[in-house]
């Protein structure tokens, strides 16, 4: 049976070159980078070399890169690091389609008396720049808008939104975890003050990420301790993981032009093969979209507004998994109960449809044959599921 992994927005397989580098560091260069002796200096050199490679991926200076444990910490550092600069609660703006690494810190600030505005989005998941303009207040200190939405693939008009903030003198952060390494990101041209990225989205190791901080922007650290990472992120650096991150960033920088084009073609090929399928609707913006991202909502057969609740995004994920194809769903499962996707709800989909989202995200090993096979299997599974909406059992095709 074919094995096809199409969940690269969740995590990417670690590159062999990254693994080799990490093994060398763990066995030969394991010193504490804060130590003054030669073992420590060797490790410190590895960290700084990786910092240069990550900085080069975004055309910035190494001093603007702070290593973190991943995208979530980078997002939290941006939101809470700015907030902690103020003694009294202020006002921040986020979108209604943010990753929980942004929406949850914002909710926490709200509980502490901060005012939080959540900008609406259109049916494609895009923020209207006029909505941002109208939401800005005298006490707005930060705007955070996700660059590429992980669930539906939509790209936000970051340049336009960032320019509005820059004109008004408001700090602008973007969660670019899904974008960096998949699309060119040049922070010398992008009007961003803070930008989050993650290693394991670009074929590096899990457990390491970074926050870009434009020079001159001040943050209050979340962690107190030894003052590592330019006194902004205390704690002994994960040298092997950071070195692996650097290798992944270097490869991403070299391959981004050809790989972005290749993935865009494969993405469009999969969309095209599903166009005539009556059981799916495309979600997200089809023009302003991540190059590796395909997403749908499953729709009930005509005349059955409420199909059996078992036919959800999770159902399709499980069925494809049995067929050897790995995808994901946007709906959350808590204590056995399926919850509607907050992203799809924010985009105007009903609760019934918002439990039926699926996401297929492509990677460097994805081929045309993978796309064609996946499209065929997905169509057959959907036909089988939808023809049995009154049944308590669903069967995967024997493939």
Legacy VTK file of the C-alpha trace (Angstrom):
# vtk DataFile Version 3.0
C-alpha trace
ASCII
DATASET POLYDATA
POINTS 399 float
0.000 0.000 0.000
1.258 3.462 -0.883
2.243 5.722 2.002
1.641 9.414 1.288
2.253 12.097 3.902
0.228 15.255 3.250
0.361 16.986 6.633
3.407 19.198 6.242
1.704 22.177 7.891
1.609 20.109 11.089
5.267 19.113 10.826
7.794 18.259 8.146
10.113 15.230 8.111
13.575 16.177 9.326
16.096 16.424 6.495
18.900 13.835 6.551
21.480 16.644 6.468
19.884 18.141 9.565
19.969 14.819 11.406
23.638 14.323 10.519
24.520 17.779 11.838
22.596 17.217 15.057
24.251 13.850 15.649
27.679 15.443 15.249
26.807 18.207 17.696
25.338 15.835 20.286
28.344 13.528 20.212
31.224 15.939 19.595
30.221 19.530 20.339
27.963 19.280 23.382
29.446 22.111 25.450
27.378 24.808 27.149
27.572 27.855 24.861
27.747 30.155 27.896
30.923 28.494 29.182
34.238 30.270 28.634
36.359 27.225 27.863
36.943 25.759 24.393
34.030 23.317 24.659
31.672 26.199 25.368
33.159 28.409 22.687
32.702 25.695 20.072
29.021 25.445 20.941
28.613 29.226 21.002
30.106 29.370 17.512
27.596 26.786 16.290
24.709 28.831 17.699
25.928 32.020 16.041
26.481 30.297 12.699
22.916 29.015 12.827
21.701 32.503 13.722
23.363 33.843 10.581
21.702 31.175 8.416
18.242 31.860 9.858
18.795 35.597 9.473
19.841 35.122 5.836
16.561 33.322 5.145
14.774 36.604 5.933
17.450 39.077 4.786
18.179 40.495 8.195
21.083 40.852 10.612
21.839 37.992 13.012
21.317 40.243 16.036
17.618 40.476 15.206
17.050 36.699 15.640
16.167 35.299 19.072
16.009 31.517 19.326
13.009 30.041 21.141
11.518 26.609 21.759
9.248 27.024 18.718
6.615 29.155 17.070
4.319 29.151 20.092
6.952 30.638 22.367
7.915 33.163 19.682
4.272 34.264 19.410
3.946 34.515 23.183
7.195 36.432 23.431
5.917 38.962 20.897
2.504 39.463 22.516
3.447 39.301 26.165
6.855 40.890 25.677
5.215 44.036 24.319
2.421 43.974 26.899
4.857 43.760 29.802
6.390 47.039 28.713
3.275 48.821 30.048
2.228 49.291 33.661
-1.438 49.812 32.746
-3.608 47.829 30.314
-3.614 49.087 26.742
-5.238 47.994 23.462
-4.109 45.327 21.018
-5.600 44.094 17.747
-5.553 40.560 16.365
-7.549 38.826 13.645
-10.355 36.346 14.230
-8.354 33.605 12.460
-5.204 33.590 14.572
-3.424 30.482 15.759
-4.123 29.705 19.414
-0.550 30.768 20.216
-1.811 34.308 19.558
-5.488 34.108 20.500
-4.834 32.547 23.910
-2.267 35.155 25.091
-4.679 37.822 23.844
-7.466 36.262 25.913
-5.160 36.228 28.919
-4.419 39.921 28.484
-8.142 40.569 28.213
-8.615 38.890 31.597
-6.012 41.282 32.973
-7.961 44.308 31.805
-6.505 44.824 28.341
-8.789 45.758 25.469
-8.567 43.270 22.590
-10.111 43.862 19.165
-10.553 40.808 16.944
-10.837 41.853 13.317
-13.417 39.984 11.219
-12.472 38.244 7.980
-14.313 37.639 4.728
-15.448 34.275 3.365
-11.884 33.628 2.134
-10.401 34.376 5.560
-8.839 37.745 4.655
-8.716 40.846 6.837
-9.932 44.107 5.300
-7.337 46.864 5.721
-10.125 49.389 6.282
-11.288 47.337 9.267
-7.803 47.627 10.738
-7.695 51.349 10.043
-11.005 51.850 11.846
-9.990 49.676 14.822
-6.800 51.566 15.686
-7.038 53.684 18.832
-4.833 56.160 20.624
-3.790 53.423 23.085
-3.223 50.663 20.514
0.279 49.323 21.190
0.373 46.179 19.040
-1.302 44.599 16.031
-0.750 40.875 15.371
-2.082 39.367 12.145
-1.197 35.858 10.984
0.657 35.811 7.653
-0.446 32.410 6.324
-3.402 30.671 7.972
-2.493 27.076 8.770
-5.993 25.629 8.490
-7.291 27.195 5.257
-4.076 28.441 3.630
-5.101 32.080 3.199
-2.376 34.723 2.974
-3.092 38.073 4.567
-2.234 41.451 2.935
0.681 41.852 5.320
2.380 44.694 3.451
-0.794 46.786 3.388
-1.642 46.043 7.021
1.915 46.641 8.176
2.136 49.956 6.375
-1.019 51.149 8.137
0.531 50.290 11.499
3.843 51.886 10.631
2.122 55.098 9.564
0.255 55.188 12.873
3.337 54.310 14.930
1.928 50.975 16.169
4.058 47.844 16.473
3.148 45.109 13.988
3.723 41.388 14.551
2.984 38.501 12.221
2.955 34.772 12.853
4.808 33.600 9.734
5.342 30.004 10.863
3.557 28.644 7.767
5.176 31.129 5.376
8.901 31.268 6.100
10.654 28.728 3.904
7.660 28.414 1.575
7.524 31.975 0.251
10.269 34.621 0.099
10.301 36.706 3.284
12.410 39.858 3.271
12.007 41.836 6.483
13.885 44.752 4.911
10.868 45.168 2.628
8.071 43.859 4.838
6.755 46.493 7.291
6.920 44.147 10.284
8.466 44.773 13.683
8.163 41.227 15.007
7.883 37.934 13.117
7.607 34.346 14.384
8.990 31.260 12.647
9.533 27.593 13.443
12.164 25.021 12.544
9.987 21.947 12.124
7.912 23.600 9.401
11.003 23.792 7.154
12.413 20.251 7.640
14.362 21.126 10.783
13.953 19.587 14.249
10.968 20.098 16.494
11.435 22.119 19.665
13.186 25.169 18.234
11.988 28.360 16.572
12.810 32.035 16.467
11.420 35.515 16.844
12.625 38.246 14.527
12.780 41.570 16.390
13.384 44.721 14.389
16.295 46.622 15.861
15.066 49.302 18.231
11.944 47.385 19.324
11.896 46.749 23.065
10.429 43.669 24.760
10.326 42.587 28.394
11.579 38.981 28.650
9.165 36.232 29.660
11.882 34.238 31.437
14.300 35.383 34.134
17.647 33.721 34.470
21.065 33.773 32.893
20.297 36.331 30.196
21.018 34.186 27.157
19.815 35.226 23.685
20.766 38.876 24.152
19.051 38.896 27.559
15.662 38.230 25.957
15.341 34.453 26.393
17.136 32.986 29.399
18.052 29.329 29.470
20.841 27.225 28.016
20.357 27.050 24.265
19.488 23.717 22.648
22.671 23.716 20.588
22.009 20.623 18.479
18.466 21.705 17.624
19.582 25.237 16.799
22.381 23.915 14.594
19.840 21.718 12.804
17.550 24.714 12.399
20.388 26.582 10.750
20.996 23.774 8.254
17.279 23.605 7.426
17.156 27.377 6.926
20.160 27.252 4.600
18.546 24.600 2.400
15.220 26.438 2.428
16.970 29.580 1.248
18.637 27.713 -1.619
15.529 25.846 -2.778
12.705 28.292 -2.144
12.283 29.582 -5.703
12.045 26.206 -7.412
10.186 24.493 -4.585
7.553 27.218 -4.260
6.787 26.979 -7.959
6.682 23.167 -7.923
4.391 22.992 -4.891
2.050 25.608 -6.325
1.577 23.466 -9.437
0.875 20.367 -7.358
-1.537 22.316 -5.147
-3.468 23.551 -8.172
-3.459 20.057 -9.658
-5.167 18.659 -6.564
-7.718 21.469 -6.454
-8.491 20.913 -10.150
-9.070 17.186 -9.660
-11.572 17.838 -6.878
-13.521 20.593 -8.643
-16.228 18.268 -9.947
-16.695 16.462 -6.650
-20.150 17.221 -5.189
-19.083 16.435 -1.630
-16.436 19.137 -1.103
-16.145 22.897 -1.234
-12.790 24.663 -1.344
-11.928 26.822 1.649
-9.550 29.750 1.895
-8.485 32.254 -0.698
-7.650 30.560 -3.988
-5.435 33.413 -5.213
-3.689 34.616 -2.050
-2.702 31.215 -0.750
0.186 29.236 0.681
1.868 27.321 -2.170
1.678 23.936 -0.455
-1.810 24.173 1.033
-5.111 22.564 -0.054
-8.252 22.636 2.112
-11.886 21.616 1.787
-15.076 21.300 3.750
-17.080 18.129 3.353
-20.694 18.857 2.405
-23.669 16.505 2.890
-25.543 15.110 -0.107
-28.098 17.462 -1.601
-31.322 17.463 0.376
-29.584 16.377 3.587
-28.700 19.632 5.306
-27.597 17.704 8.366
-25.838 14.530 7.384
-24.938 12.006 10.030
-22.493 13.690 12.445
-20.096 10.793 11.919
-19.252 12.205 8.500
-16.911 14.880 9.799
-13.437 15.992 8.896
-12.135 13.583 11.502
-13.961 10.711 9.775
-12.235 11.471 6.481
-8.839 11.802 8.180
-9.249 8.358 9.709
-10.399 6.797 6.456
-7.492 8.243 4.495
-5.111 7.121 7.214
-6.337 3.554 6.718
-5.576 4.033 3.020
-2.014 5.094 3.852
-2.536 8.836 3.344
-1.861 11.298 6.153
-3.895 14.539 6.264
-5.420 16.607 9.077
-8.603 18.331 10.136
-9.231 21.762 11.613
-11.899 20.630 14.060
-10.889 19.912 17.624
-11.936 16.808 19.543
-12.525 17.172 23.279
-13.731 14.199 25.350
-15.037 12.499 22.221
-17.080 15.491 21.107
-16.233 17.202 17.840
-16.044 20.996 18.115
-16.542 23.279 15.114
-13.415 24.926 13.796
-13.211 28.509 15.132
-11.423 29.506 11.929
-14.229 28.276 9.672
-16.830 29.821 11.979
-15.023 33.160 11.737
-15.142 32.835 7.947
-18.924 32.540 8.036
-19.428 28.773 7.748
-22.178 27.116 9.774
-21.439 24.889 12.748
-22.533 21.846 10.722
-20.016 22.626 7.985
-17.290 23.790 10.394
-16.858 20.282 11.806
-16.139 18.991 8.290
-12.920 20.768 7.373
-9.886 18.869 6.082
-6.406 20.036 5.143
-3.870 18.483 2.783
-0.449 20.113 2.848
2.292 19.133 0.426
6.030 18.830 0.839
9.375 18.378 -0.877
8.791 14.646 -1.460
5.239 15.037 -2.810
4.891 13.968 -6.459
2.250 14.219 -9.168
1.565 10.524 -8.681
0.865 11.204 -4.988
-1.582 13.959 -5.906
-3.416 11.862 -8.489
-3.678 8.845 -6.195
-4.860 10.976 -3.253
-7.530 12.669 -5.350
-8.840 9.314 -6.561
-8.890 7.764 -3.082
-10.477 10.846 -1.514
-13.267 10.872 -4.100
-14.018 7.201 -3.561
-13.986 7.497 0.223
-16.312 10.488 0.133
-18.704 8.688 -2.195
-18.711 5.663 0.121
-19.206 7.751 3.270
-21.924 9.943 1.832
-23.873 6.981 0.501
-23.960 5.549 4.029
-24.874 8.602 6.109
-27.564 6.622 7.940
-25.235 3.762 8.776
-23.300 3.435 12.013
-20.335 1.850 10.222
-17.959 3.200 7.643
-15.485 1.129 5.727
-12.271 2.117 4.038
-11.646 0.938 0.522
-9.215 -1.936 0.134
-6.315 -0.314 -1.648
LINES 1 400
399 0 1 2 3 4 5 6 7 8 9 10 11 12 13 14 15 16 17 18 19 20 21 22 23 24 25 26 27 28 29 30 31 32 33 34 35 36 37 38 39 40 41 42 43 44 45 46 47 48 49 50 51 52 53 54 55 56 57 58 59 60 61 62 63 64 65 66 67 68 69 70 71 72 73 74 75 76 77 78 79 80 81 82 83 84 85 86 87 88 89 90 91 92 93 94 95 96 97 98 99 100 101 102 103 104 105 106 107 108 109 110 111 112 113 114 115 116 117 118 119 120 121 122 123 124 125 126 127 128 129 130 131 132 133 134 135 136 137 138 139 140 141 142 143 144 145 146 147 148 149 150 151 152 153 154 155 156 157 158 159 160 161 162 163 164 165 166 167 168 169 170 171 172 173 174 175 176 177 178 179 180 181 182 183 184 185 186 187 188 189 190 191 192 193 194 195 196 197 198 199 200 201 202 203 204 205 206 207 208 209 210 211 212 213 214 215 216 217 218 219 220 221 222 223 224 225 226 227 228 229 230 231 232 233 234 235 236 237 238 239 240 241 242 243 244 245 246 247 248 249 250 251 252 253 254 255 256 257 258 259 260 261 262 263 264 265 266 267 268 269 270 271 272 273 274 275 276 277 278 279 280 281 282 283 284 285 286 287 288 289 290 291 292 293 294 295 296 297 298 299 300 301 302 303 304 305 306 307 308 309 310 311 312 313 314 315 316 317 318 319 320 321 322 323 324 325 326 327 328 329 330 331 332 333 334 335 336 337 338 339 340 341 342 343 344 345 346 347 348 349 350 351 352 353 354 355 356 357 358 359 360 361 362 363 364 365 366 367 368 369 370 371 372 373 374 375 376 377 378 379 380 381 382 383 384 385 386 387 388 389 390 391 392 393 394 395 396 397 398
